Amino acid sequence: MLQQELEAQFHFVARNPRIGSDSSHLLKGMRRTNVRDYAIYHWPIAGRIIIMRAIHGARDIDATFFDDSVE
């Protein structure tokens, strides 16, 4: 089930914060991993992981997509 796969990936990312491809062009330090057709954008900061978005990979993403995510 997709939800279980996404949750398993969230836990994997939490244990391996530098995993995935660099997505710093969207937000400095952001990383991306994939589950099926979904992209998980996460941000390792201050000893923790913030899952920014889990969205379908077909979406056209740019930096403005994350503007309201970080205060």
C-alpha positions in Angstrom: 0.0 0.0 0.0 1.3 3.4 -1.0 0.8 5.0 2.4 2.9 2.3 4.1 5.6 2.7 1.6 5.7 6.5 2.1 5.8 6.1 5.9 8.6 3.5 5.6 10.6 6.0 3.4 10.0 8.8 6.0 11.6 6.6 8.7 14.4 5.6 6.4 15.1 9.3 5.6 15.1 10.1 9.3 17.8 7.5 9.9 19.8 8.6 6.8 19.4 12.4 6.4 21.9 12.8 3.5 20.2 10.2 1.4 18.6 11.2 -1.9 19.4 13.7 -4.6 20.4 17.3 -3.9 17.5 19.7 -4.4 19.3 22.8 -3.2 18.0 24.6 -6.3 14.6 24.6 -4.6 15.7 25.3 -1.0 19.3 25.3 0.3 20.1 21.8 1.7 16.9 20.2 0.6 17.1 16.5 -0.6 14.7 14.4 -2.6 13.9 10.6 -2.6 11.3 8.7 -4.5 8.6 6.1 -3.7 6.8 4.8 -6.8 5.7 8.0 -8.7 6.0 10.3 -5.7 8.8 12.6 -4.7 9.6 13.2 -1.1 11.3 16.5 -0.4 13.1 16.6 3.0 15.3 19.1 4.7 17.9 18.0 7.2 18.4 20.8 9.6 19.6 21.2 13.2 19.9 17.5 13.9 16.4 16.7 12.6 14.5 16.0 9.4 11.7 18.0 8.1 9.5 16.3 5.5 8.6 19.3 3.3 6.3 17.7 0.7 5.4 14.3 -0.6 3.9 15.0 -4.1 3.4 13.2 -7.4 6.5 13.3 -9.5 4.7 14.6 -12.5 4.2 18.0 -10.9 6.3 20.9 -12.2 8.1 22.1 -9.1 10.1 25.2 -8.6 11.4 27.2 -5.6 8.1 29.1 -5.1 6.4 25.8 -4.2 8.4 25.8 -0.9 8.2 29.6 -0.1 5.5 29.2 2.5 7.1 26.0 4.0 9.9 27.6 6.1 9.4 30.4 8.5 
